[in-house]
Each structure stands twice: as C-alpha cells, then as structure tokens.
Amino acid sequence: MSGLAFLIPIALGLGILGLAAFFWAMKRGQFEDLDGAAQRILIDEEDEEER
C-alpha cells in the first residue's frame, strides 16, 4: 500500500507536466499548420541542385 502512496503523486505530476507542455506548445503555435508539413514532402523542389 505504501507503494501506491509513492506512485500516485508521481503519476499525477507527470500528467500535469504533460498537460503543461501541451498548452505551452499550443501557445507557441506548434499546431498551427498541420497540413503544411504533410504536403511539404510531396512538393518537388525545382531549384534544387542536381547531383
């Protein structure tokens, strides 16, 4: 039972830390352009140097 008293606060702390990191990323604009990164790999670069 003493193991639960140790593990539950750690689990709650990690959950709060993850939620804080998510909100920080939202505030910094990390999730603004989700489709742009997915489509960027499909665009051929015409001005790319030939190897």
LOTOR-845014 format. One line per 10 residues: number of its first residue (from 1); for each residue x, y, z of N, C-alpha, C. Coordinates in nm, 3 decimals. Atoms other than C-alpha are relative to their C-alpha. Layout:
NUM) X/Y/Z/X/Y/Z/X/Y/Z; ...
This chain:
1) 0.082/-0.120/0.000/0.000/0.000/0.000/0.086/0.126/0.000; -0.086/-0.118/-0.004/0.290/0.238/0.064/0.056/0.030/-0.139; -0.045/-0.023/0.137/0.396/0.189/-0.298/-0.096/0.089/-0.077; 0.100/-0.085/0.065/0.070/0.346/-0.415/0.011/0.144/0.047; -0.016/-0.136/-0.053/0.128/0.645/-0.189/0.119/0.070/-0.066; -0.117/-0.055/0.068/0.455/0.694/-0.376/-0.027/0.018/-0.150; 0.019/-0.001/0.145/0.339/0.617/-0.732/-0.112/0.092/-0.048; 0.113/-0.085/0.042/0.009/0.808/-0.745/0.042/0.147/-0.014; -0.043/-0.139/0.021/0.165/1.155/-0.684/0.096/0.015/-0.119; -0.091/-0.007/0.115/0.435/1.077/-0.940/-0.079/-0.003/-0.130
11) 0.083/0.008/0.120/0.172/0.978/-1.199/-0.078/0.129/-0.022; 0.072/-0.126/0.012/-0.032/1.290/-1.128/0.094/0.114/-0.042; -0.098/-0.103/0.037/0.278/1.508/-1.150/0.041/-0.010/-0.145; -0.036/0.017/0.141/0.377/1.359/-1.486/-0.115/0.038/-0.092; 0.117/-0.040/0.078/0.022/1.409/-1.613/-0.013/0.151/-0.010; 0.006/-0.146/-0.001/0.023/1.773/-1.511/0.114/0.059/-0.082; -0.114/-0.046/0.079/0.368/1.818/-1.664/-0.027/-0.015/-0.150; 0.035/0.021/0.140/0.248/1.670/-1.993/-0.106/0.097/-0.049; 0.104/-0.095/0.035/-0.062/1.889/-1.993/0.057/0.141/-0.012; -0.064/-0.131/0.007/0.150/2.197/-1.924/0.086/0.012/-0.127
21) -0.079/-0.003/0.123/0.384/2.105/-2.211/-0.089/0.013/-0.122; 0.094/-0.012/0.111/0.086/2.065/-2.443/-0.052/0.142/-0.014; 0.049/-0.137/0.006/-0.056/2.405/-2.352/0.110/0.098/-0.039; -0.112/-0.084/0.039/0.289/2.561/-2.388/0.022/-0.008/-0.152; -0.016/0.017/0.144/0.318/2.416/-2.738/-0.115/0.066/-0.076; 0.114/-0.067/0.063/-0.031/2.542/-2.824/0.021/0.152/-0.002; -0.021/-0.145/-0.010/0.062/2.892/-2.705/0.110/0.046/-0.095; -0.112/-0.034/0.088/0.385/2.889/-2.911/-0.033/-0.022/-0.147; 0.042/0.017/0.139/0.193/2.792/-3.229/0.055/-0.125/-0.068; -0.056/0.121/0.058/0.333/2.443/-3.280/-0.101/-0.078/-0.083
31) 0.103/0.077/0.068/0.000/2.309/-3.408/-0.080/0.085/-0.098; 0.073/-0.090/0.088/-0.097/2.592/-3.642/-0.019/-0.058/-0.141; 0.006/0.046/0.139/-0.019/2.431/-3.979/0.029/-0.150/-0.006; -0.019/0.144/-0.003/-0.073/2.057/-3.955/0.009/-0.060/-0.140; -0.001/0.054/0.136/-0.136/2.001/-4.327/0.122/0.044/-0.079; -0.114/-0.051/0.075/0.158/2.208/-4.447/0.121/-0.092/0.005; -0.115/0.089/-0.013/0.424/1.975/-4.313/-0.023/-0.132/-0.073; 0.031/0.126/0.069/0.247/1.670/-4.455/0.008/0.018/-0.151; -0.002/-0.022/0.144/0.220/1.825/-4.801/0.135/0.049/-0.048; -0.130/-0.054/0.039/0.568/1.979/-4.800/0.091/-0.109/-0.056
41) -0.087/0.106/0.050/0.731/1.641/-4.859/-0.041/-0.045/-0.140; 0.046/0.040/0.132/0.524/1.593/-5.174/0.037/0.101/-0.108; -0.032/-0.106/0.096/0.634/1.920/-5.339/0.141/-0.021/-0.052; -0.132/0.010/0.061/0.920/1.886/-5.585/0.067/0.136/-0.003; -0.077/-0.125/0.001/1.187/2.150/-5.546/0.062/0.014/-0.139; -0.051/-0.019/0.135/1.259/2.283/-5.895/0.137/0.065/-0.001; -0.129/-0.070/-0.003/1.555/2.499/-5.794/0.106/-0.079/0.076; -0.094/0.085/-0.072/1.729/2.209/-5.624/0.117/-0.036/-0.092; -0.117/0.035/0.080/2.083/2.140/-5.743/-0.003/-0.148/-0.036; -0.003/0.139/0.044/2.124/1.823/-5.946/0.128/-0.064/0.051
51) -0.115/0.071/-0.057/2.358/1.563/-5.801/0.072/-0.078/-0.105
